[in-house]
Amino acid sequence: MPRPVPEDGGVSTTARRRERILAVVNRDPMHAPHKTRTDALVAVGAGALSAVLALLADEAAAPDALGWLLLAASAAPLVWRRRNPVLALLAMIPLLMLYHGLDNAHTAPMPQTWIALYTVAVTGRPLRTLLTGIGVTSVMVTVVLSIDAHQGLELLRISGWIVAILFCGVDVRIYRQYVASMLERAERAERTREEEARRRVAEERLRIARDLHDLLAHSITLIGVQTSVASHILTVDPERLDRQAIAASLDDIADTCREARAELRTTLQVLRGTGNGGDRHDADGPLPDLAALPGLVRAAEAAGARVDLRVRVPDGRLTPATGAAAYRIVQESLTNAVRHAGPAPRIVVAVGPAGTGALRVTVTDDGTGPVGDGSAPGFGILGMRERARSTGGALAAGPRPGGGFEVSALLPLRAQGEVHVQRHPEPEQASETAS
């Protein structure tokens, strides 16, 4: 009967075993759990292996009672090998010198010697490892040569193992440092990605806040002005009631509400992720650009303003971001003029190319501009300036020398990085008090 095959084909068990082995190899020995208990087991194992090697040696070189005591004592410092590797090795050296000086089996203490040397190499800098290896080898060979030249030469021959152990420790240390640096870079990259994601979220929230501000401030302001006109006709001068004027005002309010609802639906679709990707279209058409400026003019004129629109479409491709920014800047400027410029202001909207690779948007009026009435300043001009900066351009706003207020923006025609645009200087006296 065939044995059932696990769903993962046994790969998961092998992978987990390999991961555990790599975790042990990659782990810093100075921060491993249960260090003392593990080192005590290592000391016992090294002492047992040394005893086996001593028993397998020649009877003439077999250790006596003192030799066995020194052999066992030389493995004891391994219990503290990770607390202080160099001190553990220095504690072993006099014991081993006395052990070899009594002409006991010279190969028996090799396990604890190699473990101590490996610990020094894997936990210290290469220079310390080199000096330690030279010192230990010189002392051992000198002591054994003074007792037996033949045994000293034999020990010198097998001292290559000491060099190999030291190099192994250095290689493992370098490998662990490499793995640690890779993990650190991966963590840093992950933190950078998270910070970038948070930054993009903040930018998107700011963009949506600007969209909602522009939409709601413009629409509500026009609705308020049109409603005030209708109320004035009904209450102040009822004998001269003009039903057609009231009907036209109410129709303008309805049109403004429909446009606001359509743009609000587009913004909410972006928030919900239900839009149609990069085209950013919805059932009501694309986001507004220069082609939608006449609609803003009609809405402002319905609120009582006199608007002169001058648009020269630049040659070449106009990025959607630049078109939307120009539209929003004109929208917010008209809203501010209707609110702050006084009754029946005259407004001039000029949009056209400025040199090569730039679009200039200018909105001027002949009114009084924002009035300091003690209310909290709004974010209209600040939002317009941020919109201009988001496309790589700049915006200046402030009172005109001959009276009135002016908003002037310089926007790149192409994406940032494709063309250099000379930024328009921003006057320090620019007002930040629009709605």
C-alpha positions in Angstrom: 0.0 0.0 0.0 1.6 3.3 -1.0 2.3 5.8 1.6 0.2 9.0 1.5 2.1 11.9 0.0 1.8 15.2 1.9 0.1 18.0 0.0 3.3 20.0 -0.2 5.3 16.9 -1.4 7.5 17.0 1.7 9.1 20.3 0.5 7.8 22.2 3.5 9.5 20.0 6.0 12.8 20.2 4.2 12.4 24.0 3.8 11.7 24.4 7.5 14.8 22.3 8.4 16.9 24.4 6.0 15.5 27.6 7.5 16.4 26.5 11.0 19.9 25.6 10.0 20.4 28.9 8.3 18.9 30.7 11.3 21.5 29.1 13.5 24.3 30.0 11.1 23.2 33.5 10.6 22.5 34.2 14.2 24.9 36.4 16.2 26.4 34.0 18.8 26.6 36.9 21.3 22.8 37.3 21.2 21.8 33.7 21.0 19.3 32.4 23.6 20.4 30.1 26.5 24.1 30.9 25.9 25.4 29.5 29.2 23.5 26.2 29.0 24.5 25.7 25.4 28.2 26.5 26.1 28.1 24.1 29.1 26.9 21.3 26.8 29.7 22.3 24.3 32.3 22.1 27.1 31.1 18.6 28.1 31.1 17.4 24.5 34.6 18.8 23.9 35.9 17.2 27.2 34.4 13.8 26.2 36.0 14.0 22.7 39.3 14.9 24.2 39.0 11.9 26.5 38.3 9.6 23.6 41.4 11.0 21.7 43.5 10.5 24.8 42.4 6.9 25.2 43.2 6.2 21.5 46.7 7.6 21.9 49.8 5.6 22.5 50.1 4.0 25.9 53.4 5.8 26.4 51.7 9.2 25.9 48.5 8.3 27.8 47.9 11.0 30.5 48.3 10.1 34.1 45.9 11.3 36.9 47.2 14.8 36.8 47.1 14.8 33.0 43.4 13.7 33.1 42.7 16.5 35.6 44.4 19.1 33.4 42.6 17.8 30.3 39.2 18.1 31.9 40.0 21.5 33.4 41.1 22.8 30.0 37.6 22.2 28.6 35.9 24.0 31.6 36.6 27.6 30.3 34.4 26.9 27.3 31.4 27.5 29.6 32.2 31.2 29.4 33.5 31.3 25.9 30.8 33.7 24.6 30.8 36.0 27.7 34.5 36.7 27.2 36.2 34.7 24.4 39.7 36.0 25.0 39.7 35.4 28.7 38.4 31.9 28.2 41.3 31.2 25.8 43.8 32.8 28.1 42.5 30.6 31.0 43.1 27.5 28.8 46.7 28.3 27.8 48.4 27.7 31.2 46.5 24.5 31.7 47.4 23.3 28.2 51.1 24.3 28.7 51.3 22.3 31.8 49.5 19.4 30.2 51.9 19.4 27.2 54.8 20.0 29.5 54.1 16.6 31.2 54.4 14.9 27.8 50.8 13.7 27.7 49.0 12.9 24.4 49.4 16.2 22.5 46.5 15.7 20.1 43.9 15.1 22.9 43.2 18.8 23.8 42.6 19.8 20.2 38.8 20.0 20.4 38.6 22.6 23.1 41.5 24.5 21.6 39.8 24.7 18.2 36.5 25.7 19.7 38.1 28.5 21.8 40.0 29.7 18.7 36.9 29.6 16.6 34.9 31.6 19.2 37.6 34.3 19.3 37.7 34.5 15.5 33.9 34.6 15.0 33.4 37.3 17.7 36.4 39.6 17.2 38.0 41.6 14.5 40.4 40.0 12.1 43.5 41.7 13.5 42.7 40.3 17.0 42.1 36.9 15.5 45.5 37.0 13.6 47.4 38.0 16.7 45.7 35.4 18.8 46.4 32.6 16.3 50.1 33.5 16.1 50.4 33.7 19.8 48.7 30.4 20.6 50.6 28.5 17.9 53.9 30.0 18.9 53.4 29.1 22.6 52.3 25.5 21.9 55.0 24.7 19.4 57.7 26.2 21.6 56.6 24.3 24.7 56.3 21.0 22.8 59.6 21.5 21.0 61.4 22.0 24.3 60.1 18.6 25.5 60.2 16.5 22.3 61.5 17.8 18.9 59.6 15.1 17.1 56.3 15.9 18.8 57.0 19.6 18.3 57.4 19.1 14.5 54.3 17.0 14.5 52.4 19.8 16.3 53.8 22.3 13.9 52.6 20.2 11.0 49.0 20.0 12.3 49.0 23.7 13.2 47.5 24.2 9.8 44.3 23.1 11.3 44.5 26.0 13.7 44.9 28.4 10.8 41.9 26.8 9.1 39.8 27.1 12.2 40.7 30.8 12.5 39.9 31.5 8.8 36.6 29.6 9.2 35.6 31.8 12.1 36.6 35.0 10.2 34.6 33.9 7.2 31.5 33.1 9.3 31.8 36.5 11.0 32.0 38.3 7.7 29.1 36.3 6.3 26.9 37.2 9.4 27.8 40.8 9.0 26.8 40.6 5.4 23.5 39.0 6.2 22.9 41.6 9.0 23.6 44.5 6.6 21.2 42.9 4.0 18.5 42.7 6.6 19.1 46.2 7.7 18.9 47.5 4.1 15.7 45.5 3.6 14.2 47.0 6.8 15.3 50.5 5.7 13.8 50.0 2.3 10.6 48.8 3.8 10.5 51.8 6.1 11.2 54.0 3.1 8.4 52.4 1.2 6.0 52.9 4.1 7.1 56.5 4.4 6.7 57.0 0.7 3.2 55.5 0.9 2.2 57.7 3.8 3.6 60.7 1.9 1.6 59.8 -1.2 -1.5 59.3 0.9 -1.0 62.8 2.5 -0.5 64.3 -1.0 -3.7 62.6 -2.3 -5.7 63.8 0.7 -4.4 67.3 0.1 -5.3 67.1 -3.5 -8.8 65.9 -2.7 -9.2 68.6 0.0 -8.3 71.2 -2.6 -10.8 69.7 -5.1 -13.6 69.7 -2.5 -12.7 73.2 -1.4 -12.7 74.5 -4.9 -15.9 72.7 -5.8 -17.9 73.5 -2.7 -16.6 77.1 -2.2 -17.4 78.0 -5.8 -20.8 76.4 -6.0 -22.0 77.5 -2.6 -20.9 81.1 -3.2 -22.7 81.3 -6.5 -25.8 79.6 -5.1 -25.8 82.1 -2.2 -25.4 85.1 -4.5 -28.2 83.9 -6.9 -30.5 83.1 -4.0 -29.9 86.6 -2.5 -30.8 88.1 -5.9 -34.0 86.2 -6.0 -34.8 87.1 -2.4 -34.1 90.7 -3.1 -36.5 90.8 -6.0 -39.3 89.1 -4.0 -39.0 91.1 -0.8 -37.6 94.6 -1.6 -39.5 95.4 -4.8 -42.5 93.1 -5.1 -44.4 95.5 -7.3 -41.7 95.2 -10.0 -41.7 91.4 -9.7 -39.9 89.9 -12.7 -40.9 86.3 -13.0 -38.5 85.6 -15.8 -35.6 87.0 -13.8 -36.5 84.8 -10.8 -37.0 81.8 -13.0 -33.6 82.4 -14.7 -31.9 82.8 -11.2 -33.5 79.5 -10.0 -32.4 77.8 -13.3 -28.8 79.0 -12.7 -29.0 77.6 -9.1 -30.2 74.3 -10.5 -27.4 74.2 -13.1 -24.8 75.0 -10.5 -26.1 72.2 -8.3 -25.9 69.8 -11.1 -22.4 70.7 -12.0 -21.3 70.5 -8.3 -23.0 67.1 -8.0 -21.2 65.8 -11.1 -17.8 67.0 -9.9 -18.5 65.7 -6.4 -19.4 62.3 -7.8 -16.1 62.2 -9.8 -14.1 63.1 -6.6 -15.9 60.4 -4.6 -15.2 57.8 -7.3 -11.5 58.6 -7.0 -11.8 58.1 -3.2 -13.6 54.8 -3.6 -11.3 53.6 -6.3 -14.2 53.1 -8.8 -13.0 55.4 -11.5 -11.7 54.3 -14.9 -8.0 54.5 -14.2 -5.7 56.9 -15.8 -8.4 58.6 -18.0 -10.2 59.8 -14.9 -13.5 59.9 -16.7 -16.9 59.2 -15.4 -20.4 59.2 -16.7 -20.5 62.9 -16.8 -17.4 63.4 -18.9 -13.7 64.2 -18.1 -12.4 66.4 -15.4 -12.6 70.1 -16.3 -9.9 71.9 -18.2 -9.6 75.0 -20.4 -12.6 73.9 -22.5 -14.8 74.2 -19.3 -13.9 77.9 -18.6 -17.0 79.3 -20.4 -19.2 77.5 -17.9 -17.4 79.2 -15.0 -17.9 82.6 -16.8 -21.6 82.0 -17.2 -22.0 81.1 -13.6 -20.1 84.2 -12.5 -22.2 86.4 -14.8 -25.3 84.9 -13.4 -24.1 86.0 -9.9 -23.8 89.6 -11.2 -20.2 89.9 -12.4 -19.1 91.1 -15.8 -16.5 88.8 -17.1 -14.2 89.2 -20.1 -12.7 85.8 -21.1 -9.6 85.7 -23.3 -8.3 82.2 -24.0 -5.5 81.3 -26.4 -5.0 77.6 -26.6 -1.2 76.9 -26.7 0.3 74.7 -29.4 1.3 71.2 -28.5 0.0 68.9 -25.8 -1.4 70.3 -22.5 -1.1 67.8 -19.6 -4.3 67.0 -17.7 -2.7 68.2 -14.5 -1.9 71.6 -16.0 -5.4 72.0 -17.5 -7.1 71.0 -14.3 -4.9 73.4 -12.3 -5.7 76.3 -14.7 -9.4 75.6 -14.4 -9.3 75.4 -10.6 -7.3 78.6 -10.3 -9.8 80.5 -12.5 -12.7 79.0 -10.6 -11.3 80.0 -7.2 -10.4 83.5 -8.5 -13.9 84.1 -9.8 -15.3 82.8 -6.5 -13.2 85.3 -4.6 -14.0 88.1 -6.9 -17.8 87.5 -6.6 -17.5 87.4 -2.8 -15.0 90.2 -2.2 -14.9 92.6 -5.2 -18.2 94.3 -4.5 -21.4 94.6 -6.5 -21.2 93.9 -10.3 -17.4 93.7 -10.5 -15.6 93.7 -13.8 -13.3 90.6 -14.2 -10.8 89.9 -16.9 -9.7 86.2 -17.3 -6.7 85.8 -19.6 -5.3 82.4 -20.4 -2.6 81.9 -23.0 1.0 80.7 -23.7 3.8 82.6 -22.1 7.0 82.1 -24.0 7.9 78.5 -24.8 6.6 75.7 -22.6 4.6 77.7 -20.2 0.9 78.7 -19.7 0.0 82.0 -18.0 -3.3 82.3 -16.2 -4.3 85.8 -15.1 -7.5 86.9 -13.4 -8.0 90.6 -12.5 -10.9 92.6 -11.1 -11.6 96.2 -10.3 -13.1 95.6 -6.9 -11.7 96.2 -3.4 -10.3 92.7 -2.9 -10.5 90.7 0.4 -11.5 92.8 3.3 -10.2 92.2 6.8 -13.4 91.8 8.8 -12.0 89.9 11.7 -13.0 86.5 10.4 -10.5 83.6 10.1 -8.5 83.7 6.8 -9.4 81.0 4.3 -7.4 78.7 2.2 -8.3 79.9 -1.3 -5.1 81.6 -2.4 -3.0 79.0 -0.5 -4.8 76.2 -2.4 -4.3 77.9 -5.7 -0.6 78.3 -4.9 -0.3 74.6 -4.0 -2.1 73.7 -7.2 0.4 75.7 -9.3 3.4 74.2 -7.4 2.0 70.7 -7.9 2.5 71.1 -11.6 6.0 72.7 -11.3 4.7 76.3 -11.7 4.1 79.2 -9.4 1.4 81.7 -8.5 1.3 85.3 -7.2 -1.8 87.0 -5.8 -2.2 90.5 -4.4 -3.8 94.0 -4.8 -3.1 95.9 -8.1 -1.4 99.2 -7.9 -4.4 101.0 -9.6 -7.0 99.2 -7.6 -8.6 95.8 -7.7 -7.0 92.4 -7.2 -4.9 90.2 -9.5 -4.1 86.5 -9.5 -1.3 85.4 -11.9 -0.1 81.9 -12.4 2.6 80.4 -14.6 2.2 76.7 -15.3 4.3 74.3 -17.4 2.7 72.9 -20.5 4.4 69.5 -20.1 5.2 67.3 -17.2 7.8 68.4 -14.7 11.2 67.4 -15.9 10.4 67.6 -19.6 10.9 71.4 -19.8 12.4 74.0 -17.5 10.0 76.7 -16.5 11.1 80.0 -15.1 9.1 80.4 -11.9 7.1 83.6 -11.4 8.3 85.4 -8.3 5.8 85.4 -5.4 5.4 88.8 -3.8 5.8 88.9 -0.1 2.7 91.1 0.2 0.4 88.4 -1.4 -2.8 88.0 0.5 -3.7 84.7 2.0 -7.2 85.7 3.2 -9.4 84.5 0.3 -12.0 82.0 1.1 
